[in-house]
Amino acid sequence: MEEEQEFEMGLPNGVGEAMFAHTIEKFDVKLEHTEFGPKLVGSYEELEKAKQYIADAIAKRLKELEG
């Protein structure tokens, strides 16, 4: 059986610990800490889903803060 290739995705500043935790629980990705900051590691498809989830969560939070 062929092993699936893993990819890395850096995370933007402002993503809170709770959002990290929800993302890791919801998708098949893992969090790694590097000297350049946190990153998610997983398959390309899972990282794409995680990226969209984080973007949607940030947009929702910004909308809440607007008022």
Secondary structure, DSSP 8 states (H G I E B T S, - for coil): ------EEEE--TT--HHHHHHHHHHSSEEEEEETTEEEEEE-HHHHHHHHHHHHHHHHHHHHHHH-
